[in-house]
Amino acid sequence: MNGPNRSQSLPNMGWCIPHSELSWVPLVAFQRDPYLPGRATFARNDLSSVLQVAADSNAAAHAVGQIPELVDLMMSFASEPLLYDCLFVCKAYSTIAKKYLWEKLPSAIPLLSLLGPIVTTGKPDIVNWDDYVFTEGFDRACDLQSKRHSPSSSVSSFYGHHMKLWDRDDASSLTSVDTSRHGVPKLEAYLYYHGLRGNRKPGPKLIYRTSTDIFLPPSGPSQDLREMQLLTVHKHGKLGQDKLWATIRDETVGLLDGKQIKQTSVDLVRFRWEEQTEDGRGKEVISPVTIWIGVLPDSTNGDAAFDSAQGIIELLKKYEIDDIDIAFRESEAQLLAGPILYAPVNDVHPLKSVIDWLTTALSLPIAGLRTPHMQGTLGFYFKIGEDLYGVTARHVLFPATKGNNLYRYNTSAPKKNVVLMGSRAFDNLLESIQALIGTLRNTVTVLEKRVSAHAERARAGNQQAAVDQGKFQQNLDETKATIAELRKFWATLKKDWSAVDNRVIGHVVWSPPITGLNAPEGYTCDVCVIKLDKEKFIPNLRGNSVDLGTEIEAGRFMSLLYPRDDAPSEFDYPEDRLYLLQVILAAAQIKEPNSQDIKGDPTRLVIKRGHTTFTTVGRLNGFESRERQYSLLGNFDSVEAAVYPYDNDSGPFSRGGDSGAAIVGTNHDFVAQLTGGTGTTDSSDITYGTPMEWLWNKVIKVEFPSAVLFFDRPATH
């Protein structure tokens, strides 16, 4: 590759490096991402907008003079937006780059680590990562990552959106009002479903509803908001008979198509909220069963929804049903797309909260070697003889631009390799380790103060202080030991896992086209089978085991799965957190509740561990949903098993990047493979999956008749 031969300064900084002094190397330009505040995105060789390498040798002195000023500005962290506007040329091996970027400016190393992967020319690292993790520069980067990973940004984002609801309505408003005859008032439109996505995220926008409950809007932005919860439906006097819901659901889709409604989903739901009585006490309200229709944002107004609802009401009357509400909301259907792997670790291991994505438990984050920006989750394993295979969703590894044809590996063609962790996932892992180190360093500061203060009281004769000092000292020693292990682990990742070729874990052997409405059930076929490098898995493999993770403490997890003393639950929390799967839940059992929530409502609880949202608990709906996705090539319709969030505080069951994950039940049972969801682009109100019974028996076993799903290797650790 030949570099450009004219000089152009870095915007706002006037910094350039002469091409005559630098061998041509890849460049990484970091810029603010307007869709992800506080994050940086990179563009390789984006010379036209960021940097031109100069040929004028006189520019060398100018570049050298500007580098210290540039680094001081960037390392001051005084202005994060300005930080992301700056640029580094990474790993240049010429005399000038090596001398001024590495020897004279070692403080630049944590900045490079913070902003993302260091681009190399293929030569060995000139940074000793084992030593670097014990430097002051690394600690500064950890402290900054700890601040960046704090939850304050999501809180401020929600309140910023909430305040806009009281702005005047005009063309520039983000919360404009529907002026049609049957349009919903603005506050009701944006606040009626508050709580469905958690108390720090706006709920979906209501377009129209037939329910008769009265919504009392808050008097101002400071007033507490009513929280609504999504409930599953397992029984209805008529819909559960002779698959009547499937008939009405499909006829509803046809009716909406006839009225040119841009629908994205048709779900069967209920809602629960609390209303204040005259004496100030709360009264629980549960809505009637509701046909909940999702439509593309800005595609439908109140009048169009009203007209469609009247048609659905007439349809229900045909089947003598008059106890169902109808509601429309805005929503988008979306696809939620080296060394041997470690064995899972126990709860006392110092790496318990960061090592999960490098172990052999289910839900590994994966990507295609040629498409590292597309990320998903490895759902489950199966064996054929001594060979090991993994299964994920096709859309995780096959871009839509590459067609939708049958793929079967041909030994005469290059392999379609699959890697553990795409670019973003690997960077996020490094950042999360640094953030944890930064947080623990703060903990050390506090513990040292406590040890010192209690030691002084102990010397004065306070026996309880002496006991407490010993406890604080033990906690301090353990925290320091954890930090030391995290430092070494971060260095190991940089040395052994940074090169994407070291993270190749297998190659695709079979993937049929993505199809929907497959007869007779109408399910989605979105599957991809990977032949795994068994040498990287077998030494530490424990069969199809889900690591329940450390995000939900074991006691809290048990409370979620045992919400009532008088409600049955087969779940037993494993001592090593590895939840071994042993059976497939029959599709007919999906509609049957097997427990109750804390308020006594029938439910069937399910678990998922995915790349993006980690471990979540949700409610499996008893009636399947109809989903539609839109693209330039047409519409894609399918029938899906539906999972709703556990409650208002749990957050979404899944987000983008969780596709392919196994949805499992409380009795060691496979339930479904996660394929997508409906909601906003960064969340999902409802998660969709393909029932495992159909996927395994009607799809995978047809292609791989000798496949064995349930196998277990004894622990070797």
TIRO-272682 format. One line per 10 residues: number of its first residue (from 1); their letters; for each residue x, y, z of C-alpha. Coordinates in steps of 0.05 Angstrom, whole numbers, padded with zeros to 5 digits. Layout:
N
NUM> A> X:Y:Z; ...
***
This chain:
717
1> MNGPNRSQSL> 00000:00000:00000; 00027:00069:-00017; 00015:00127:00029; -00011:00195:00008; 00041:00247:-00010; 00012:00312:00014; 00009:00342:00083; -00055:00356:00120; -00061:00371:00194; -00101:00334:00246
11> PNMGWCIPHS> -00165:00374:00259; -00156:00426:00314; -00086:00400:00330; -00040:00412:00271; -00004:00346:00279; 00026:00306:00222; 00082:00256:00212; 00124:00253:00149; 00116:00193:00104; 00190:00196:00089
21> ELSWVPLVAF> 00205:00181:00161; 00152:00127:00173; 00143:00061:00139; 00071:00054:00116; 00030:00022:00172; -00044:00015:00186; -00075:00074:00221; -00131:00075:00272; -00174:00137:00276; -00217:00143:00338
31> QRDPYLPGRA> -00279:00187:00336; -00340:00198:00379; -00397:00151:00362; -00462:00193:00362; -00503:00130:00375; -00462:00106:00434; -00447:00166:00479; -00382:00157:00517; -00356:00104:00469; -00306:00109:00414
41> TFARNDLSSV> -00310:00078:00345; -00252:00068:00298; -00242:00073:00223; -00180:00045:00190; -00143:00089:00140; -00195:00144:00147; -00143:00193:00121; -00190:00242:00087; -00224:00263:00151; -00172:00251:00204
51> LQVAADSNAA> -00099:00248:00182; -00055:00252:00121; 00016:00226:00124; 00062:00280:00097; 00120:00270:00049; 00153:00336:00067; 00213:00321:00110; 00207:00390:00142; 00144:00367:00176; 00185:00321:00221
61> AHAVGQIPEL> 00204:00377:00268; 00133:00402:00270; 00107:00332:00287; 00158:00320:00340; 00142:00387:00372; 00068:00373:00374; 00070:00303:00402; 00082:00321:00475; 00027:00374:00473; -00021:00324:00441
71> VDLMMSFASE> -00007:00270:00492; -00011:00317:00551; -00079:00341:00526; -00104:00270:00516; -00077:00243:00581; -00107:00300:00621; -00177:00270:00609; -00204:00340:00621; -00251:00334:00563; -00274:00265:00541
81> PLLYDCLFVC> -00303:00289:00474; -00236:00320:00458; -00201:00257:00479; -00239:00217:00426; -00224:00269:00372; -00149:00254:00378; -00111:00201:00341; -00051:00155:00350; -00009:00120:00298; 00000:00052:00331
91> KAYSTIAKKY> 00061:00007:00329; 00102:00044:00278; 00172:00015:00277; 00210:00072:00246; 00261:00111:00285; 00217:00172:00297; 00155:00133:00319; 00194:00086:00365; 00233:00142:00396; 00179:00192:00408
101> LWEKLPSAIP> 00116:00150:00418; 00145:00095:00461; 00210:00117:00493; 00194:00190:00505; 00120:00181:00518; 00106:00117:00558; 00044:00151:00585; 00013:00139:00517; 00007:00065:00529; -00054:00066:00574
111> LLSLLGPIVT> -00088:00113:00526; -00077:00064:00469; -00103:00009:00512; -00164:00050:00531; -00184:00068:00461; -00180:-00002:00432; -00136:-00053:00398; -00065:-00034:00380; -00055:-00045:00306; 00009:-00082:00289
121> TGKPDIVNWD> 00049:-00095:00227; 00061:-00166:00246; 00126:-00155:00285; 00133:-00176:00358; 00104:-00131:00413; 00150:-00076:00436; 00110:-00071:00501; 00123:-00119:00558; 00051:-00129:00581; 00072:-00169:00642
131> DYVFTEGFDR> 00109:-00108:00668; 00061:-00056:00641; 00002:-00081:00684; 00041:-00061:00747; 00055:00011:00723; 00022:00076:00744; -00002:00086:00673; -00041:00022:00674; -00072:00041:00741; -00094:00108:00711
141> ACDLQSKRHS> -00128:00072:00654; -00163:00025:00703; -00188:00084:00744; -00217:00117:00682; -00250:00052:00659; -00281:00045:00728; -00313:00114:00721; -00336:00100:00649; -00371:00035:00670; -00412:00069:00724
151> PSSSVSSFYG> -00488:00068:00714; -00496:00144:00719; -00497:00154:00644; -00559:00110:00634; -00595:00147:00690; -00581:00215:00661; -00602:00191:00592; -00670:00169:00619; -00683:00234:00657; -00662:00274:00596
161> HHMKLWDRDD> -00715:00238:00554; -00766:00244:00611; -00757:00319:00616; -00771:00327:00542; -00842:00303:00552; -00858:00371:00581; -00827:00409:00522; -00873:00443:00474; -00894:00403:00413; -00861:00424:00348
171> ASSLTSVDTS> -00825:00393:00289; -00760:00388:00328; -00790:00353:00388; -00768:00282:00402; -00835:00268:00435; -00885:00296:00386; -00960:00285:00395; -01008:00245:00351; -01061:00296:00327; -01107:00245:00295
181> RHGVPKLEAY> -01178:00237:00321; -01161:00173:00360; -01090:00194:00377; -01067:00183:00448; -01047:00245:00490; -00972:00254:00492; -00960:00237:00565; -01003:00175:00560; -00968:00154:00495; -00899:00157:00527
191> LYYHGLRGNR> -00914:00139:00599; -00971:00088:00596; -00922:00030:00589; -00870:00059:00636; -00833:00004:00673; -00836:-00050:00620; -00763:-00039:00603; -00741:-00024:00674; -00749:00040:00713; -00690:00075:00679
201> KPGPKLIYRT> -00713:00065:00607; -00773:00094:00571; -00828:00044:00557; -00853:00031:00487; -00897:00085:00457; -00971:00071:00459; -01009:00085:00394; -01079:00063:00412; -01115:00017:00461; -01186:-00010:00470
211> STDIFLPPSG> -01178:-00020:00546; -01222:00023:00590; -01175:00036:00648; -01162:00110:00660; -01090:00135:00656; -01077:00193:00703; -01016:00231:00677; -00965:00259:00726; -00971:00333:00740; -00897:00345:00725
221> PSQDLREMQL> -00830:00311:00714; -00816:00305:00789; -00878:00263:00804; -00870:00188:00813; -00891:00147:00753; -00937:00087:00754; -00898:00023:00735; -00929:-00029:00690; -00907:-00102:00686; -00915:-00150:00629
231> LTVHKHGKLG> -00948:-00216:00647; -00952:-00282:00610; -01016:-00316:00589; -01024:-00391:00600; -01099:-00401:00600; -01160:-00373:00564; -01229:-00404:00560; -01229:-00407:00484; -01161:-00388:00456; -01128:-00450:00484
241> QDKLWATIRD> -01177:-00497:00450; -01161:-00531:00383; -01104:-00482:00370; -01154:-00425:00363; -01102:-00373:00382; -01058:-00394:00323; -01118:-00385:00277; -01138:-00316:00305; -01065:-00294:00307; -01055:-00310:00234
251> ETVGLLDGKQ> -01121:-00279:00213; -01102:-00216:00251; -01038:-00213:00211; -01078:-00219:00147; -01126:-00165:00169; -01069:-00117:00186; -01035:-00131:00119; -01100:-00114:00084; -01101:-00047:00119; -01027:-00036:00104
261> IKQTSVDLVR> -01006:-00033:00177; -00930:-00041:00184; -00936:-00093:00239; -00874:-00123:00272; -00906:-00172:00321; -00972:-00199:00347; -00967:-00223:00420; -01015:-00246:00472; -01002:-00212:00539; -01030:-00185:00604
271> FRWEEQTEDG> -01008:-00124:00644; -01003:-00112:00719; -00997:-00046:00755; -01015:-00013:00822; -01065:00043:00831; -01073:00088:00891; -01139:00083:00928; -01173:00142:00963; -01143:00121:01029; -01073:00124:00999
281> RGKEVISPVT> -01063:00049:00996; -01042:00011:00934; -01090:-00034:00895; -01064:-00085:00845; -01096:-00085:00776; -01087:-00140:00724; -01112:-00125:00654; -01154:-00173:00612; -01116:-00215:00561; -01092:-00167:00507
291> IWIGVLPDST> -01073:-00176:00435; -01011:-00131:00435; -00991:-00109:00365; -00923:-00079:00349; -00916:-00031:00291; -00856:00004:00260; -00841:00072:00292; -00875:00131:00258; -00915:00085:00212; -00984:00085:00245
301> NGDAAFDSAQ> -01027:00137:00278; -01087:00130:00325; -01139:00131:00270; -01106:00074:00231; -01098:00033:00295; -01170:00046:00315; -01196:00023:00247; -01154:-00040:00251; -01176:-00054:00322; -01249:-00052:00300
311> GIIELLKKYE> -01234:-00105:00248; -01200:-00149:00301; -01260:-00140:00348; -01306:-00165:00292; -01258:-00223:00281; -01263:-00242:00355; -01338:-00237:00353; -01338:-00290:00299; -01310:-00338:00351; -01355:-00310:00406
321> IDDIDIAFRE> -01298:-00278:00444; -01311:-00211:00478; -01263:-00210:00536; -01198:-00190:00501; -01167:-00120:00495; -01127:-00095:00436; -01068:-00047:00439; -01018:-00020:00390; -00947:00003:00407; -00885:00022:00369
331> SEAQLLAGPI> -00834:-00033:00365; -00782:-00063:00318; -00768:-00137:00309; -00693:-00150:00307; -00641:-00205:00304; -00602:-00203:00368; -00536:-00215:00330; -00111:-00395:00408; -00097:-00428:00474; -00145:-00481:00501
341> LYAPVNDVHP> -00206:-00455:00537; -00206:-00453:00612; -00249:-00494:00659; -00304:-00455:00694; -00282:-00429:00762; -00317:-00429:00830; -00342:-00370:00870; -00279:-00360:00910; -00233:-00355:00849; -00205:-00284:00838
351> LKSVIDWLTT> -00223:-00287:00764; -00295:-00311:00774; -00327:-00247:00746; -00283:-00240:00683; -00262:-00309:00659; -00330:-00336:00637; -00323:-00319:00563; -00259:-00360:00560; -00286:-00424:00590; -00321:-00485:00561
361> ALSLPIAGLR> -00390:-00470:00592; -00447:-00453:00544; -00460:-00383:00517; -00390:-00367:00491; -00388:-00301:00452; -00371:-00316:00379; -00361:-00282:00312; -00339:-00299:00242; -00264:-00291:00229; -00282:-00246:00169
371> TPHMQGTLGF> -00339:-00212:00204; -00313:-00196:00274; -00362:-00138:00281; -00421:-00187:00281; -00426:-00220:00348; -00471:-00272:00379; -00473:-00330:00427; -00456:-00404:00420; -00519:-00439:00443; -00503:-00512:00455
381> YFKIGEDLYG> -00458:-00571:00438; -00469:-00639:00408; -00423:-00697:00392; -00417:-00746:00335; -00369:-00800:00357; -00309:-00763:00385; -00321:-00700:00344; -00350:-00639:00378; -00399:-00589:00347; -00431:-00524:00368
391> VTARHVLFPA> -00496:-00491:00347; -00514:-00418:00340; -00561:-00375:00297; -00542:-00368:00224; -00549:-00292:00224; -00493:-00288:00275; -00442:-00313:00224; -00473:-00299:00156; -00483:-00225:00137; -00548:-00210:00101
401> TKGNNLYRYN> -00508:-00182:00044; -00478:-00251:00029; -00544:-00282:00009; -00588:-00334:00042; -00567:-00399:00009; -00551:-00467:00037; -00479:-00472:00063; -00445:-00539:00069; -00370:-00542:00080; -00330:-00565:00020
411> TSAPKKNVVL> -00260:-00589:00034; -00236:-00558:-00030; -00257:-00489:-00008; -00230:-00444:00047; -00260:-00455:00116; -00309:-00405:00145; -00273:-00399:00211; -00307:-00379:00276; -00272:-00341:00331; -00283:-00334:00405
421> MGSRAFDNLL> -00303:-00261:00417; -00308:-00212:00361; -00270:-00146:00362; -00319:-00109:00406; -00328:-00168:00454; -00253:-00175:00464; -00244:-00100:00475; -00302:-00100:00524; -00270:-00157:00563; -00205:-00119:00570
431> ESIQALIGTL> -00242:-00057:00591; -00284:-00094:00642; -00222:-00123:00674; -00191:-00054:00679; -00256:-00025:00706; -00258:-00079:00760; -00186:-00066:00778; -00201:00008:00784; -00260:-00006:00830; -00220:-00054:00873
441> RNTVTVLEKR> -00164:-00003:00879; -00215:00045:00910; -00236:-00011:00956; -00163:-00021:00977; -00158:00053:00995; -00219:00048:01041; -00196:-00017:01072; -00128:00011:01088; -00160:00069:01124; -00203:00021:01164
451> VSAHAERARA> -00145:-00024:01182; -00104:00036:01205; -00162:00066:01246; -00179:-00001:01280; -00105:-00015:01294; -00101:00050:01332; -00163:00033:01373; -00136:-00036:01386; -00072:-00008:01414; -00114:00033:01461
461> GNQQAAVDQG> -00144:-00032:01489; -00208:-00039:01448; -00215:-00114:01440; -00272:-00110:01389; -00230:-00063:01347; -00174:-00115:01347; -00223:-00168:01322; -00250:-00122:01268; -00180:-00102:01248; -00164:-00175:01233
471> KFQQNLDETK> -00226:-00181:01189; -00211:-00117:01151; -00138:-00139:01142; -00160:-00206:01113; -00208:-00170:01066; -00152:-00123:01046; -00103:-00180:01032; -00155:-00217:00991; -00172:-00155:00951; -00099:-00141:00935
481> ATIAELRKFW> -00089:-00214:00915; -00149:-00208:00868; -00121:-00145:00836; -00055:-00180:00825; -00090:-00239:00791; -00131:-00192:00748; -00068:-00155:00726; -00035:-00220:00705; -00098:-00244:00669; -00103:-00178:00631
491> ATLKKDWSAV> -00030:-00186:00609; -00044:-00258:00588; -00102:-00235:00545; -00059:-00182:00511; -00003:-00232:00497; -00040:-00296:00480; -00110:-00276:00457; -00103:-00208:00422; -00087:-00238:00354; -00154:-00259:00325
501> DNRVIGHVVW> -00123:-00322:00294; -00109:-00346:00364; -00183:-00343:00380; -00206:-00389:00323; -00246:-00445:00355; -00275:-00481:00294; -00307:-00474:00226; -00378:-00475:00198; -00398:-00542:00168; -00472:-00532:00154
511> SPPITGLNAP> -00523:-00476:00154; -00589:-00479:00117; -00623:-00415:00093; -00661:-00375:00144; -00735:-00391:00134; -00798:-00373:00172; -00868:-00402:00176; -00840:-00472:00168; -00899:-00520:00165; -00936:-00541:00204
521> EGYTCDVCVI> -00916:-00501:00266; -00891:-00439:00231; -00825:-00435:00270; -00761:-00401:00247; -00703:-00442:00220; -00643:-00398:00236; -00586:-00446:00252; -00512:-00455:00240; -00470:-00516:00259; -00396:-00507:00275
531> KLDKEKFIPN> -00345:-00563:00279; -00304:-00543:00340; -00230:-00554:00352; -00240:-00607:00405; -00169:-00600:00430; -00187:-00531:00456; -00251:-00556:00489; -00247:-00629:00512; -00196:-00621:00568; -00244:-00576:00607
541> LRGNSVDLGT> -00312:-00593:00577; -00371:-00611:00621; -00424:-00625:00569; -00481:-00576:00558; -00473:-00537:00622; -00495:-00465:00633; -00450:-00425:00679; -00501:-00385:00719; -00450:-00330:00728; -00434:-00284:00785
551> EIEAGRFMSL> -00478:-00224:00768; -00536:-00252:00808; -00514:-00276:00876; -00534:-00348:00891; -00582:-00329:00946; -00616:-00277:00903; -00619:-00328:00846; -00655:-00378:00890; -00704:-00323:00911; -00720:-00309:00837
561> LYPRDDAPSE> -00733:-00382:00822; -00770:-00395:00888; -00813:-00332:00892; -00865:-00365:00939; -00859:-00417:00994; -00924:-00448:00971; -00905:-00450:00897; -00869:-00511:00869; -00801:-00506:00835; -00755:-00561:00812
571> FDYPEDRLYL> -00694:-00515:00808; -00633:-00532:00850; -00574:-00484:00849; -00511:-00524:00832; -00452:-00518:00880; -00404:-00502:00823; -00454:-00456:00785; -00453:-00505:00726; -00526:-00520:00709; -00524:-00586:00669
581> LQVILAAAQI> -00579:-00594:00617; -00609:-00664:00612; -00676:-00662:00575; -00714:-00624:00521; -00779:-00589:00542; -00836:-00615:00498; -00866:-00559:00457; -00935:-00578:00485; -00910:-00562:00555; -00892:-00491:00537
591> KEPNSQDIKG> -00963:-00469:00549; -00967:-00502:00618; -00944:-00460:00678; -00903:-00498:00730; -00897:-00444:00784; -00924:-00378:00809; -00894:-00309:00815; -00890:-00273:00881; -00961:-00249:00874; -00989:-00317:00858
601> DPTRLVIKRG> -00996:-00309:00782; -00983:-00374:00744; -00918:-00374:00705; -00862:-00416:00676; -00794:-00387:00692; -00735:-00394:00644; -00661:-00376:00646; -00612:-00351:00594; -00539:-00334:00594; -00518:-00292:00534
611> HTTFTTVGRL> -00459:-00251:00511; -00492:-00183:00522; -00540:-00188:00581; -00505:-00246:00616; -00552:-00287:00661; -00625:-00266:00661; -00689:-00298:00687; -00754:-00289:00649; -00825:-00315:00640; -00842:-00362:00583
621> NGFESRERQY> -00909:-00344:00553; -00961:-00400:00543; -00982:-00374:00475; -00934:-00366:00417; -00925:-00299:00380; -00923:-00279:00307; -00863:-00236:00287; -00847:-00196:00225; -00781:-00166:00203; -00773:-00116:00146
631> SLLGNFDSVE> -00716:-00111:00097; -00701:-00086:00027; -00713:-00157:00002; -00783:-00162:00032; -00817:-00185:00096; -00797:-00244:00139; -00853:-00275:00181; -00847:-00329:00234; -00880:-00360:00295; -00838:-00356:00359
641> AAVYPYDNDS> -00838:-00378:00431; -00841:-00314:00472; -00805:-00296:00536; -00823:-00234:00578; -00779:-00199:00629; -00781:-00226:00700; -00805:-00160:00730; -00796:-00085:00725; -00728:-00085:00759; -00697:-00143:00721
651> GPFSRGGDSG> -00685:-00107:00655; -00695:-00141:00587; -00687:-00215:00580; -00640:-00205:00520; -00607:-00153:00476; -00568:-00153:00411; -00510:-00202:00415; -00550:-00254:00454; -00574:-00289:00390; -00560:-00363:00391
661> AAIVGTNHDF> -00562:-00371:00466; -00599:-00429:00497; -00662:-00413:00536; -00668:-00465:00590; -00720:-00485:00643; -00717:-00497:00717; -00714:-00573:00711; -00648:-00580:00672; -00688:-00574:00607; -00673:-00542:00539
671> VAQLTGGTGT> -00731:-00497:00521; -00711:-00457:00459; -00655:-00425:00419; -00657:-00349:00424; -00665:-00317:00355; -00688:-00246:00365; -00736:-00199:00399; -00781:-00139:00391; -00770:-00071:00423; -00719:-00016:00415
681> TDSSDITYGT> -00653:-00025:00380; -00615:-00030:00446; -00665:-00072:00484; -00724:-00119:00477; -00793:-00119:00507; -00804:-00191:00486; -00751:-00243:00469; -00765:-00295:00415; -00737:-00365:00407; -00746:-00429:00367
691> PMEWLWNKVI> -00771:-00487:00410; -00714:-00536:00420; -00757:-00597:00409; -00771:-00576:00337; -00700:-00549:00324; -00666:-00613:00348; -00713:-00666:00321; -00737:-00633:00256; -00675:-00595:00235; -00609:-00617:00265
701> KVEFPSAVLF> -00622:-00691:00272; -00646:-00694:00200; -00578:-00669:00177; -00537:-00703:00231; -00575:-00768:00249; -00519:-00793:00294; -00515:-00729:00336; -00517:-00737:00412; -00541:-00678:00452; -00534:-00701:00524
711> FDRPATH> -00465:-00722:00545; -00426:-00706:00607; -00352:-00710:00621; -00330:-00714:00694; -00298:-00651:00721; -00222:-00651:00714; -00209:-00591:00758
***
